[in-house]
Amino acid sequence: MEIRYYNEYSQCLNRDMDFIVYGHTGIPILVFPAQDGHCQDYENFGMVDTIKDKIEQGLVQLFCVESVDEESYSDEMGNPAHRSYILEQFYYHICDEMVPRIHEINGTGKMIYTTGCSLGATHAANMMLRRPDLFMGCIGLSGYYDTDLFFGQYVDENIYNNSPLKYLNGMSSNHPYVALYNQRKIILCCGQGAWEDEMVKSTGLMKETFDRLGVHAWTDFWGYDVNHDWDWWRQQLPYFLGHIL
């Protein structure tokens, strides 16, 4: 498997950001790490190995990025306005800086999918839902799709724009994005076992919202033995990836 490491300066975040590319060609998949994670985590937790055959066959190419969660979602004692600013700058970093680089490196002209586990799923869904013109779909595993878990009752424009449940519930069924969503592949999954209670609730609210809008998303709830952990995400990723290839 071809693996390439990159370290590039982000004007949006005013710092160097790392990312790792796995594979030589195929559908580009942008991977967000779990909370406070790093670009090497997807490999270190065995996720890359679960789809190694598809990478080596040139079916998919992974682009694993860094997070800024420690300065946004996780900095619960920090200034909320600054935290939300960093969160929005991360959005611009992905859309304005990473997306062009992914297309440049990938070279196929194919639209990008997003994926991630836990808070990585939150990022993956948010990016795709905010910019269905840039992204072909998402596979969100055990995500939480609002900001209240981290920001409490604090809401500003940046918070609203990074909270799928907030902006989707502010959207009408005739919004032009609804037609775009139905041309995309949206998959949200969570288990119903240990540490998944909040994710079950949030994913259920996303299902209700999609249904109200007429969006044909796939929300899948696995069993009561399926925990919020890498063992299950390693099973879910190849399963759902098989449905988008």
Secondary structure, DSSP 8 states (H G I E B T S, - for coil): --EEEEEEEETTTTEEEEEEEESSSSEEEEEE-STT--TTHHHHTTHHHHTHHHHHTTSEEEEEE---GGGTTS-TTS-HHHHHHHHHHHHHIIIIIIHHHHHHHH-S---EEEEEETHHHHHHHHHHHH-TTTEEEEEEES---SSHHHHTT---HHHHHT-HHHHHHT--TT-HHHHHHTTSEEEEEE-SSTT-HHHHHHHHHHHHHHHHHT---EEEE--TT--SSHHHHHHHHHHHHHHH-
